[in-house]
Amino acid sequence: MTLEAIRAEIDATDAQLLELLAQRGRLVRAAWALKQAAGMERLDVAREAAVLLRLRERGAALGMDPADVERIWREILRVRAGSTG
């Protein structure tokens, strides 16, 4: 495989990641709307902890450093928490 081909795959992967992050954002906003209608808090600490644990384990199974996975995911959560819509 050439460097150009690898870079093209990286670019395609980056585009897919952005699409998935946008999809996740839409789902989060929908969940927030349902929570608001039900009088629930946006933040569910227990769910967030369970998600982070699951993702750390999945990342490790994929050969990733679980601490890196958690840092990335916490940043995604932080950015989303700062979003107004």
C-alpha positions in Angstrom: 0.0 0.0 0.0 1.3 3.4 -0.9 1.5 6.4 1.4 -1.1 8.2 -0.7 -3.5 5.2 -0.3 -3.0 5.1 3.4 -3.6 8.8 3.7 -6.8 8.5 1.6 -8.0 5.8 4.0 -7.2 8.0 7.0 -9.1 10.9 5.4 -12.1 8.6 4.8 -11.9 7.3 8.4 -11.8 10.9 9.7 -14.9 11.7 7.6 -16.7 8.7 9.1 -15.7 9.7 12.6 -17.2 13.2 12.0 -20.5 11.6 10.7 -20.7 9.4 13.7 -20.0 12.3 16.1 -22.7 14.3 14.4 -25.1 11.4 14.7 -24.2 11.0 18.4 -24.9 14.7 18.9 -28.3 14.4 17.4 -29.1 11.4 19.6 -27.8 13.2 22.7 -30.1 16.2 21.9 -33.0 13.9 21.5 -32.3 12.2 24.8 -32.0 15.6 26.5 -35.4 16.7 25.1 -37.0 13.5 26.5 -35.2 14.0 29.9 -36.4 17.6 30.0 -40.0 16.6 29.3 -39.8 14.0 32.1 -38.2 16.5 34.5 -35.0 14.6 34.6 -31.4 15.9 34.9 -29.3 15.9 31.8 -26.3 14.3 33.6 -26.7 10.7 34.7 -23.4 10.0 36.6 -24.0 6.3 36.9 -24.7 5.9 33.2 -21.7 8.0 32.3 -19.4 5.8 34.5 -20.9 2.6 33.0 -20.3 3.9 29.4 -16.7 4.9 30.2 -16.0 1.5 31.7 -17.6 -0.3 28.7 -15.6 1.8 26.3 -12.3 1.4 28.2 -12.9 -2.4 28.0 -13.8 -2.3 24.3 -10.8 -0.1 23.6 -8.5 -2.5 25.4 -9.9 -5.4 23.4 -9.1 -3.4 20.2 -5.5 -2.8 21.3 -6.0 0.7 22.6 -4.8 2.2 25.9 -7.9 2.3 28.1 -6.7 5.6 29.6 -6.5 7.1 26.1 -10.0 5.9 25.3 -11.3 7.5 28.5 -9.5 10.8 27.8 -11.0 10.9 24.3 -14.4 10.1 25.5 -14.4 12.6 28.3 -13.5 15.3 25.8 -16.4 14.2 23.6 -18.7 14.4 26.6 -17.2 17.8 27.7 -17.7 19.3 24.2 -21.3 17.9 24.1 -22.1 19.2 27.6 -21.1 22.7 26.4 -23.4 22.5 23.4 -26.7 24.2 23.4 -28.1 22.4 20.5 
